[in-house]
């Protein structure tokens, strides 16, 4: 009978025996995600979805998604790190080898592990899946949930891992089943969360999102009312109300303000017994930071499962609010531009420029999961080793990677978890420019004109006292037509680059699965494969530069200014 032959200790020994990033990732995908080798072989970064602080993976059989499983944060980080290092596109197979090769790879790792612990010699990918199931069951995850996550069709497959219940466990389970009235409410909660989620995709504004959420919840059996409020400098400011009146909402904000604050600061669903029944406060998570709360009146207290469902809804609503704000910023003709000066050494760019007497320039910034930003920094005037040592030791960074080494500087990728720019991005801003020299940084960001600018500035300055607002003005974005964009590209692409790019497009090179390979395309154009890749990479770089950097190349026209 199959059991967990690895155990926690054996699993750790197996991981230590992995000699490459790929080997360790394969072991983790089996032992912590429960994937079969055939499923690992089809894994793509595009299959990962982040909801709040949690990650989920769509497991594929060809183009069909067979199930969704949970992806621990550590494994999600390793997946993205491997994809970056290997140059994998999001829609390309991550591991790029066959299922059989992945099985053999696990065997090779097991052979090395057996040098210190002989019992690990015969460990297979199947044993990794048993370790995955045993670990979840030990943590109290219900067997039917483990079955679904791991893709087992019947519960009896997990029988060897389950203990026989004693009389005390049986009595406890029966009592719980007889007294728990949550399943019906839970189904309603999940149902309305699903309906709201579908409706959010059609909402065009933040106000429409807020009203949709509140209206749907208030109209659902088991809920009495709902109101959504943003967290501002003045506390909670309601954006939408359904099922109750403004005066009652004001009373609830006063009576339960501490509970709402706890929900926001702790990023956790909290409930309190109100005058007319329970009130639940759900944090709204936007860009991995809590920006407000959704208050819901219920007819009865809620259980843990309902808390999780409402918490997921809060993350979904927050993500939708962030999405419409980003879209609004991109489409806005007029935006507010804020410029900050910072001498706060807690900001990594300021501290780096002061300590190493160098110049630091941000060439790109990308928001990533876990309330962090991906900085691409160009550093001039300092050795690469000194720069890497500094950013690695800085408490505001969690990872750093050298992209290119110059004689007297470097291009780095740095994951930053604390910075003045983070608050700007979390409030819907876009970083236009950041440079630091001699311990002073200049940060320029664009925000929608109807943003609570005072609240944003107070947040940045409050977290970084050495930072001040030095300029504020509204700018009008120039409008570029499709024809103008194409002409801009044609002026920058060489004839050969344009030819290669167009041929690749029409031959299906960029589709998935690819309609033609690089070798076939090179043959068609009568060039060598290295020459094709060279032209294609340069052409893609120019297209992406035109798309992502056109704003910095075309000055905005100032409408109104003040300092």
C-alpha positions in Angstrom: 0.0 0.0 0.0 1.4 3.4 -1.0 2.3 5.8 1.8 4.4 8.9 2.3 7.8 7.3 2.1 9.6 10.6 1.9 8.4 12.4 5.0 9.4 16.0 5.8 13.0 15.1 6.5 13.5 13.0 3.4 11.9 15.8 1.3 14.3 18.3 2.6 17.3 16.0 1.9 16.0 15.5 -1.6 15.8 19.3 -2.2 19.4 19.7 -0.9 20.5 17.1 -3.4 19.3 19.2 -6.3 22.2 20.8 -8.1 20.5 23.2 -10.5 17.6 25.6 -10.3 15.6 23.5 -12.6 16.1 20.3 -10.5 15.0 22.1 -7.4 11.9 23.6 -9.1 10.8 20.2 -10.4 11.1 18.7 -7.0 9.0 21.5 -5.5 6.4 21.3 -8.2 5.9 17.7 -7.3 6.3 17.9 -3.6 4.5 21.2 -2.9 2.1 21.7 -5.8 1.3 18.0 -6.6 2.0 18.1 -10.3 2.6 15.1 -12.4 5.6 15.2 -14.8 3.3 15.5 -17.8 1.6 18.5 -16.1 5.0 20.1 -15.3 6.0 19.8 -18.9 3.1 22.0 -19.9 3.4 24.6 -17.1 3.5 28.2 -18.4 3.9 31.4 -16.4 0.6 32.6 -18.0 -1.2 29.8 -16.1 -0.4 31.5 -12.8 -3.0 33.8 -11.4 -2.5 35.9 -8.2 -5.5 36.8 -6.0 -4.5 39.1 -3.1 -1.5 37.4 -1.5 -2.3 34.0 -2.9 -1.4 32.3 -6.1 -3.2 29.7 -8.2 -2.1 27.5 -11.1 -4.3 26.3 -14.0 -3.1 22.7 -14.6 -3.3 21.8 -18.3 -3.7 18.7 -20.5 -2.9 20.2 -23.9 -5.0 23.3 -24.3 -7.6 22.1 -21.8 -7.5 23.2 -18.1 -8.2 20.1 -16.1 -8.0 21.7 -12.6 -6.8 24.6 -10.6 -4.3 24.1 -7.7 -2.7 26.2 -5.1 0.8 27.6 -5.7 2.7 28.4 -2.5 4.4 31.9 -2.6 7.9 30.4 -2.5 7.2 28.2 -5.5 5.6 31.0 -7.4 8.7 33.1 -6.8 10.9 30.3 -8.1 8.7 29.8 -11.2 9.1 33.5 -12.2 12.8 33.6 -11.3 13.4 30.5 -13.5 11.4 32.0 -16.3 13.4 35.2 -16.2 16.7 33.5 -16.0 15.9 31.1 -18.9 14.3 33.8 -21.1 10.9 32.1 -21.2 7.9 34.0 -22.5 4.8 33.8 -20.4 3.1 31.6 -22.9 6.0 29.2 -23.5 6.5 25.9 -21.6 8.6 26.8 -18.6 10.8 23.7 -18.4 11.0 23.0 -22.1 11.7 19.3 -21.8 9.5 16.1 -22.0 7.6 14.5 -19.2 9.9 11.5 -19.4 13.0 13.7 -19.0 11.4 15.2 -15.9 10.8 11.7 -14.4 14.5 10.9 -15.1 15.6 14.2 -13.5 13.8 13.3 -10.2 15.5 9.9 -10.3 18.9 11.6 -10.8 18.3 13.9 -7.8 17.2 10.8 -5.7 20.4 8.9 -6.6 22.5 11.8 -5.3 20.3 12.0 -2.1 20.8 8.3 -1.6 24.5 8.8 -1.1 23.6 10.2 2.4 20.3 8.3 3.0 20.0 5.1 1.1 16.2 4.8 1.4 15.8 7.8 -1.0 17.3 5.8 -3.9 14.0 4.7 -5.4 12.1 8.0 -4.8 10.0 8.9 -7.9 7.7 11.8 -9.0 4.8 9.8 -7.6 6.3 9.8 -4.1 6.6 13.6 -4.4 2.9 13.8 -5.0 2.2 11.6 -1.9 4.4 14.0 0.1 2.3 16.9 -1.2 -0.9 15.2 -0.1 0.4 14.1 3.3 1.6 17.6 4.1 -1.7 19.2 3.3 -3.7 16.5 5.3 -1.3 17.1 8.3 -2.1 20.8 8.1 -5.9 20.0 8.4 -6.9 20.5 4.8 -10.0 18.4 4.1 -9.4 15.2 2.1 -11.8 16.2 -0.6 -9.9 19.5 -1.1 -6.6 17.7 -1.3 -8.1 15.3 -3.8 -9.2 18.2 -6.0 -5.9 20.0 -5.8 -3.8 17.0 -6.6 -6.1 15.7 -9.4 -7.0 12.4 -7.7 -10.4 11.2 -8.9 -11.6 9.4 -5.8 -11.1 10.0 -2.1 -10.2 6.4 -1.5 -6.9 7.1 -3.3 -5.8 9.0 -0.2 -6.9 6.3 2.2 -3.3 5.2 3.1 -2.6 8.7 4.3 -5.7 9.0 6.5 -5.8 7.9 10.1 -8.8 5.8 11.3 -11.0 8.1 13.4 -11.6 7.2 17.0 -14.9 7.5 18.8 -14.2 11.0 20.1 -13.4 12.2 16.5 -16.6 10.7 15.2 -18.8 12.3 17.9 -17.1 15.7 17.3 -17.7 15.5 13.5 -21.3 14.5 13.9 -22.0 17.3 16.4 -20.4 19.8 14.1 -22.4 18.6 11.1 -25.7 18.8 13.0 -25.2 22.3 14.4 -23.5 24.0 11.5 -25.9 26.0 9.4 -23.1 27.6 7.3 -23.2 25.5 4.1 -26.4 27.2 2.8 -25.0 30.6 3.6 -21.6 29.6 2.2 -23.2 28.6 -1.1 -25.0 31.9 -1.3 -21.8 33.8 -0.4 -19.8 32.0 -3.0 -22.6 32.5 -5.5 -22.9 36.2 -5.1 -19.1 36.6 -5.1 -19.0 34.8 -8.4 -21.8 37.0 -9.8 -20.1 40.1 -8.6 -16.8 39.0 -10.1 -18.4 38.5 -13.5 -20.1 41.9 -13.3 -16.9 43.7 -12.4 -15.4 42.9 -15.8 -18.0 45.1 -17.4 -17.7 48.1 -15.1 -16.0 51.1 -16.6 -15.4 53.3 -13.5 -14.5 52.9 -9.9 -17.9 54.3 -8.9 -19.7 51.7 -11.1 -17.6 48.9 -9.4 -18.5 50.1 -5.9 -22.2 50.4 -6.7 -22.3 47.0 -8.4 -20.8 45.3 -5.4 -23.0 46.9 -2.9 -26.2 46.4 -4.9 -25.6 42.7 -5.5 -24.7 42.0 -1.9 -27.6 43.9 -0.4 -30.1 42.0 -2.8 -28.8 38.6 -1.7 -30.5 36.5 0.9 -28.5 36.4 4.1 -27.2 40.0 3.7 -29.0 43.1 5.0 -26.9 45.9 3.5 -23.5 46.8 2.0 -21.4 49.9 1.8 -17.9 50.4 0.3 -15.5 53.0 1.6 -12.0 54.1 0.7 -9.4 54.7 3.3 -8.4 58.4 3.2 -6.7 60.9 5.5 -10.1 61.6 7.0 -10.8 57.9 7.8 -13.3 55.9 5.7 -15.0 57.8 2.9 -18.1 55.9 1.5 -18.2 55.5 -2.3 -21.4 53.5 -2.5 -24.3 52.4 -0.2 -27.1 49.8 -0.7 -29.8 48.5 1.7 -29.4 51.3 4.3 -29.1 55.0 4.6 -26.2 57.5 4.8 -27.1 58.4 8.4 -26.9 54.7 9.5 -23.6 54.3 7.7 -22.2 57.3 9.6 -23.4 55.7 12.9 -21.7 52.4 12.0 -18.4 54.2 11.0 -18.4 55.9 14.4 -19.4 52.8 16.4 -17.2 50.2 14.6 -14.4 52.4 13.4 -11.8 50.4 15.4 -13.0 47.1 13.8 -12.8 48.6 10.3 -9.3 49.9 11.1 -8.2 46.4 12.4 -9.5 44.9 9.1 -7.6 47.3 7.0 -4.4 47.3 9.0 -4.4 43.5 9.5 -5.7 42.8 6.0 -8.2 40.3 7.5 -11.9 40.0 7.5 -13.3 41.2 10.8 -16.9 41.1 12.2 -18.7 42.8 15.1 -22.2 42.5 16.5 -24.1 45.7 15.5 -27.3 47.2 16.8 -29.4 45.3 14.2 -27.2 42.3 13.7 -23.7 41.3 12.6 -21.5 43.6 10.5 -18.6 42.2 8.6 -15.7 44.4 7.4 -13.8 43.1 4.3 -10.5 44.7 3.4 -10.1 45.9 -0.2 -6.7 44.8 -1.5 -5.3 47.0 -4.3 -1.8 46.4 -5.7 -1.2 44.1 -2.7 -2.0 46.9 -0.2 -5.3 47.5 1.6 -7.0 50.7 0.4 -10.4 50.5 2.1 -13.2 48.3 3.3 -16.4 46.7 2.2 -18.9 46.6 5.1 -21.6 43.9 4.9 -24.6 43.5 7.2 -25.5 39.8 7.6 -28.5 38.0 9.2 -26.3 35.7 11.2 -22.6 35.3 12.2 -20.2 34.0 9.5 -17.8 31.0 9.7 -14.2 30.6 8.5 -15.2 29.4 5.0 -17.5 32.5 4.5 -14.7 34.7 5.7 -12.4 33.3 3.1 -15.0 33.7 0.4 -15.6 37.4 1.4 -11.8 38.0 1.7 -11.4 36.7 -1.9 -14.2 39.0 -3.0 -12.4 41.9 -1.4 -9.2 41.1 -3.3 -11.2 40.8 -6.5 -12.9 44.2 -6.0 -9.6 45.8 -5.1 -8.0 44.4 -8.3 -10.9 45.7 -10.4 -10.6 49.2 -8.9 -6.9 49.2 -9.6 -7.4 48.1 -13.2 -9.9 50.9 -14.0 -7.6 53.5 -12.4 -4.7 52.3 -14.5 -6.9 52.3 -17.6 -8.1 55.8 -16.7 -4.5 57.0 -16.3 -3.5 55.6 -19.6 -6.4 57.2 -21.5 -6.5 60.5 -19.7 -5.7 63.6 -21.7 -4.7 65.5 -18.6 -2.8 64.1 -15.6 -1.2 65.6 -12.5 2.5 65.4 -12.4 4.2 65.4 -8.9 7.9 65.8 -8.4 9.5 64.8 -5.1 13.0 65.5 -3.7 14.2 62.9 -1.2 17.3 62.6 1.0 15.9 59.8 3.1 18.6 57.1 3.2 15.9 54.4 3.8 15.1 54.7 0.1 17.5 52.3 -1.6 18.4 54.7 -4.5 19.2 57.5 -2.1 21.3 55.3 0.2 23.1 53.7 -2.7 24.1 57.0 -4.3 25.2 58.5 -1.0 27.2 55.5 0.2 29.0 54.7 -3.0 29.1 58.3 -4.4 27.5 57.2 -7.6 24.6 58.1 -9.9 21.5 55.9 -10.0 18.8 56.1 -12.6 15.6 54.1 -12.8 15.2 52.8 -16.4 12.1 50.9 -15.7 9.7 49.8 -12.9 7.1 47.0 -12.9 4.7 46.3 -10.0 4.9 42.6 -8.9 3.1 40.5 -6.3 3.7 40.7 -2.6 3.5 44.5 -2.4 6.8 45.1 -4.2 8.3 46.8 -7.3 10.7 45.5 -9.8 13.3 48.2 -10.3 15.7 48.3 -13.3 18.6 50.5 -12.2 21.4 51.9 -14.2 24.3 52.7 -11.8 27.3 54.8 -12.9 30.5 55.5 -10.9 30.7 52.4 -8.7 32.0 48.9 -9.0 29.5 46.1 -9.7 30.5 44.1 -6.6 30.0 47.1 -4.3 26.6 47.9 -5.8 25.4 44.3 -5.5 26.7 44.1 -1.9 24.8 47.3 -1.0 21.4 46.3 -2.5 21.7 42.8 -1.2 22.2 44.0 2.4 19.5 46.8 2.1 16.4 45.8 4.2 14.1 47.4 1.6 15.2 44.8 -1.1 14.5 41.1 -1.2 16.4 40.1 -4.4 18.9 41.5 -6.9 20.2 40.3 -10.2 23.0 41.6 -12.4 21.8 42.1 -15.9 24.9 43.8 -17.5 28.3 44.7 -16.1 30.0 47.9 -17.3 33.5 49.1 -16.6 32.4 51.5 -14.0 28.8 50.6 -13.4 26.0 48.1 -13.9 22.4 47.5 -15.0 20.6 45.7 -12.1 17.2 44.1 -11.5 16.1 44.8 -7.9 13.0 43.7 -6.1 12.1 46.6 -3.7 9.5 46.2 -0.9 9.7 49.7 0.6 10.2 53.0 -1.3 8.5 56.3 -1.9 7.5 55.1 -5.3 5.6 52.2 -3.9 2.9 54.5 -2.4 2.6 56.4 -5.7 2.1 53.2 -7.7 -0.4 51.8 -5.2 -2.5 55.0 -5.6 -2.7 54.5 -9.4 0.4 56.5 -10.3 3.0 55.9 -13.0 6.6 56.7 -12.3 8.0 58.9 -15.1 11.5 59.4 -13.8 13.8 58.7 -10.9 17.4 59.7 -10.5 19.6 59.8 -7.4 23.0 61.4 -7.0 25.0 62.4 -3.9 22.4 61.2 -1.6 19.4 63.0 -3.1 16.8 61.5 -5.4 14.3 63.2 -7.7 11.1 61.3 -8.4 8.5 62.3 -11.0 5.2 60.6 -11.1 1.9 61.0 -13.0 -1.5 60.5 -11.3 -5.1 60.9 -12.4 -6.3 64.4 -11.9 -9.1 63.3 -9.6 -6.8 61.4 -7.2 -6.7 62.5 -3.5 -3.4 64.2 -4.0 -3.1 65.4 -0.4 -3.6 61.9 0.9 -1.0 60.5 -1.5 1.6 63.2 -0.6 0.9 62.7 3.1 1.4 59.0 2.8 4.8 59.4 1.0 6.1 62.1 3.3 4.8 60.3 6.4 6.7 57.1 5.5 9.8 59.0 4.3 10.3 62.2 6.4 13.3 63.2 4.3 11.0 63.5 1.2 9.3 66.7 0.2 7.0 67.7 -2.7 8.9 70.1 -4.9 6.5 70.6 -7.8 3.0 69.9 -8.9 1.4 70.7 -12.2 -1.1 69.4 -14.7 0.1 68.2 -18.1 -1.7 67.4 -21.2 -0.7 64.3 -23.1 -0.2 64.6 -26.8 -2.5 62.3 -28.9 -0.7 59.8 -31.2 -2.7 58.1 -33.9 -2.2 54.6 -35.1 -0.7 56.0 -38.3 1.7 58.1 -36.3 2.8 55.2 -34.2 3.5 53.1 -37.3 5.4 55.9 -38.9 7.5 56.3 -35.7 8.4 52.6 -35.9 9.1 52.6 -39.6 11.6 55.5 -39.0 13.5 53.4 -36.4 13.4 49.9 -37.9 15.9 49.0 -40.5 14.6 47.4 -43.8 15.9 44.0 -42.8 14.4 44.2 -39.3 11.0 45.2 -40.6 11.2 42.3 -43.1 12.1 39.8 -40.5 9.4 41.1 -38.1 6.6 41.1 -40.7 7.6 37.6 -41.9 7.6 36.2 -38.4 4.2 37.8 -37.7 2.5 36.4 -40.9 4.1 33.0 -40.6 2.6 32.4 -37.1 6.0 32.6 -35.2 4.4 34.6 -32.4 1.3 32.3 -32.1 0.9 29.5 -29.6 1.6 26.8 -30.7 4.0 28.4 -33.1 3.0 28.1 -36.8 6.6 28.1 -37.8 10.0 27.6 -36.0 12.9 30.0 -36.1 14.9 27.6 -38.2 12.0 27.4 -40.8 11.7 31.1 -40.9 15.5 31.6 -41.3 15.4 29.2 -44.3 12.5 31.1 -45.8 14.4 34.3 -45.6 17.7 32.8 -46.7 19.6 33.8 -43.6 21.3 31.9 -40.8 19.4 31.2 -37.6 21.8 33.5 -35.5 21.2 36.3 -38.0 17.5 35.9 -37.8 17.5 36.0 -34.0 19.6 39.1 -34.1 17.3 41.0 -36.4 14.2 39.7 -34.6 15.5 40.7 -31.1 16.5 44.2 -32.3 13.1 44.7 -34.0 11.2 43.5 -30.9 13.3 45.8 -28.7 12.4 48.8 -30.9 8.7 47.9 -30.9 8.6 47.6 -27.2 10.6 50.7 -26.7 8.1 52.6 -28.8 5.3 51.2 -26.8 6.6 51.6 -23.3 8.9 54.7 -23.6 7.1 57.0 -26.0 5.9 59.1 -23.2 9.4 59.9 -22.0 10.5 60.7 -25.6 7.6 63.1 -26.3 7.5 66.0 -23.8 4.1 66.8 -22.3 2.6 70.2 -22.8 2.2 72.0 -19.5 -1.2 73.5 -18.7 -0.9 74.8 -15.2 1.9 74.8 -12.8 2.7 75.5 -9.2 5.4 74.6 -6.6 
